[in-house]
Amino acid sequence: MPGTVSDVRMRDIRTRTEITPALRARLRESAEQTALSGAPDHEVLAELRASGLLATAVPAEYGGAGGDAREINRVVEEIATVNPSVSIIAFQHFAVSARIAEWGTEEQKRELLPRLADGTYLAASAWSETGAGAAKQKLASTGTRRPDGTWVLNGAKSFTTGASVADIYLVLVQTEEPEADTTRVYGSVGQTFFLVMGENPGLVPDLSLDLVGMRGSATGFVSLVDCVVGATDMLGPEGRAPEIIAGVRESGATLGAVAVGTARAALDLVVDHVERRGLLEKATVRHRLVGLATRLESARAIVERAGARTSEAPGLTTLHSKLHASTEAEEICLEVARMLSSAGYVTGSRLNRLLADARAVALMGPTNDLARELVAVSWQN
């Protein structure tokens, strides 16, 4: 029976977003190198740009693959199984691409989306800053409109993934006096998003942040020093950034996919370990592995459900997917450490890198504590 139009379209998308064996091998090799250096691998990022994968979240009419949240989550998971750091960079690129596709003007879409799809531009988000809290309600960074209609951005952003390697940043600043709004737990009235090119002289990246995990993700600081942008660089309505932020979780794309990929890598590691040592003959070992595999499947299932957006509250499912997958990933990595015993207790063990990467997902926005609060608030409304 011939496939439906949607089946044909999905096969076309999948063809465009498959990771080649060669790229997979390069990503894994790069993960080992960057874990030691703590610096991004520019060569492997160039290969990522050329791979076609960055087109995943861009609509087909703008040169992209037209993938939905399920496809985004799949690609992110696949990358994370070999290189969690690069998967985070890709996730942020997909998130910015999707926000431009949803909120951008037609001019912004025509100008930016084809370049985001073909890898000319790599995108990053710069939302967090010291003192603002996980909920981003107390931003110190500001945007001031000038008489000629341009804006001047000033402030400092922290924990920006892709700092220094991105070509375009989605920057969150305060453009109006913040108002006391107890109904919000993420973002604040009067906040606005701007798209800032990496070549803007007022945007200064700094990679002095030395992370325990996600060492190759180029996560660092971004300073905005009299950074001048045009009125056409604003993404979405002025002062209404919280609506865009809320839409991120409604999309179904989830950092839980990074956690699933990381946990999958840890499980593959211990399976290989017990096979090489002939330990699969022991029922106790087999059963422990099955327990880990079941936990991994439960995490993958909720990530897939978030991407499918089939629940009555897809935004809540996305939050649950990050909470569950990141928690399970860390626990799976810890159990793998117990099974490896002394074999995993060396500085060069890949498991130690995976455990640090799994822990990092819980700290990424929205942090797990904030995600719990966002879920809890839904019961009060």
Stockholm file with secondary structure:
# STOCKHOLM 1.0

chainA/1-381         MPGTVSDVRMRDIRTRTEITPALRARLRESAEQTALSGAPDHEVLAELRASGLLATAVPAEYGGAGGDAREINRVVEEIATVNPSVSIIAFQHFAVSARIAEWGTEEQKRELLPRLADGTYLAASAWSETGAGAAKQKLASTGTRRPDGTWVLNGAKSFTTGASVADIYLVLVQTEEPEADTTRVYGSVGQTFFLVMGENPGLVPDLSLDLVGMRGSATGFVSLVDCVVGATDMLGPEGRAPEIIAGVRESGATLGAVAVGTARAALDLVVDHVERRGLLEKATVRHRLVGLATRLESARAIVERAGARTSEAPGLTTLHSKLHASTEAEEICLEVARMLSSAGYVTGSRLNRLLADARAVALMGPTNDLARELVAVSWQN
#=GR chainA/1-381 SS CCCCHHHHHHHHHHHHTCCCHHHHHHHHHHHHHHHHHCSCCHHHHHHHHHTSGGGTTSCGGGTSCCCCHHHHHHHHHHHHTTCHHHHHHHHHHHHHHHHHHHHCCHHHHHHHHHHHHHTSCCEEEECCCTTSTTTTCSCCCEEEECTTSCEEEEEEEEEETTTTTCSEEEEEEECSCCCCCTTCSSSCTTEEEEEEETTCTTEEEECCCCCSSCTTSCCEEEEEEEEEECGGGEESSTTBHHHHHHHHHHTCCCTHHHHHHHHHHHHHHHHHHHHHTTGGGSHHHHHHHHHHHHHHHHHHHHHHHHHHTCSSCHHHHHHHHHHHHHHHHHHHHHHHHHHHGGGGCSTTCHHHHHHHHHHHHHHSSSCHHHHHHHHHHHHHC
#=GC SS_cons         CCCCHHHHHHHHHHHHTCCCHHHHHHHHHHHHHHHHHCSCCHHHHHHHHHTSGGGTTSCGGGTSCCCCHHHHHHHHHHHHTTCHHHHHHHHHHHHHHHHHHHHCCHHHHHHHHHHHHHTSCCEEEECCCTTSTTTTCSCCCEEEECTTSCEEEEEEEEEETTTTTCSEEEEEEECSCCCCCTTCSSSCTTEEEEEEETTCTTEEEECCCCCSSCTTSCCEEEEEEEEEECGGGEESSTTBHHHHHHHHHHTCCCTHHHHHHHHHHHHHHHHHHHHHTTGGGSHHHHHHHHHHHHHHHHHHHHHHHHHHTCSSCHHHHHHHHHHHHHHHHHHHHHHHHHHHGGGGCSTTCHHHHHHHHHHHHHHSSSCHHHHHHHHHHHHHC
//
